[in-house]
């Protein structure tokens, strides 16, 4: 990623929690929508000056690529001098509140939001829209009145991943789910997985609630504990590839190769592992982080210009990459 083009704000203003949540008169959904529409009237014919992007974790290549996609779309629309600011919430709700407040204070035209908490972020979304910013949720939905939502079909991702598990196990075996942050995308992936596996009474789910925080370190930690707790595991569903790669590392450290791992993302390291004959990483449901972010900025600009959207909810389908078709994987 070009550091000159994308400003990754590492030092976010540290507001006291009492200040952050002290506004008891936050605008309700209807007022936020009305005020937002009024404030946007003056921006419809104006050039796109600024885009703010708040993602979960910039140590995850998925979000780095997402940032690049947002920058590319913003520059194509507004020109090379369009300001694109990318920040990482670290899945910390308070931090993300501060980030959105800073975007509003900077009069940011479009906010691309990858929520740290799908429910908890609502007041910050309402305040941003009331101030005139267009807010587009990306990668995970939020329980707030955003201008649009652009996500992978996460239910489908869970379904195709766990159908692969069920088929490979021939309908019987022990499965663990390496879970993640309580955001809509993760919840939908797990729901899709559970729905499929529920059709196979001889498949036993040993664990489904351990939060690996969507990271390699988290996957290593959670999977290490699971391997100690459960001596007989046949398959692992990881809610994303970083946690899946962490689970793979745990298996290597424990010298275990008696199960296989399926993840979600299509991350380069997962594709590489799937292509390796020696790896227990078996499959991943691919996403398109660059395309999602580009679409989010493009849709946000349409809203900003007063154009009517055919749908506020845009779903991008997934493709399952396995050892059988890994040589066709396009990558990010």
Secondary structure, 3 states (H helix, E strand, C coil): CCCCCCEECCCCCCCCHHHHCCCCCCCCHHHHHHHHHHHHHCCCCCCCCEEEEEECCCCCHHHHHHHHHHHHHHHHHHCCCCEEEEEECCCCHHHHHHHHHHHHHCCCCEEEECCCCCCCCHHHHHHHHHCCCEEEEECCCCCCCCCEEEEECHHHHHHHHHHHHHHHCCCEEEEEEEECCCCHHHHHHHHHHHHHHCCCCEEEEEEEEEECCCCHHHHHHHHHHHHHHCCCCCEEEECCHHHHHHHHHHHHHCCCCCCEEEEEECCHHHHHHHHCCCCCEEEEEECCHHHHHHHHHHHHHHHHCCCCCCCCEEEECCEEEECCCHHHCCCC
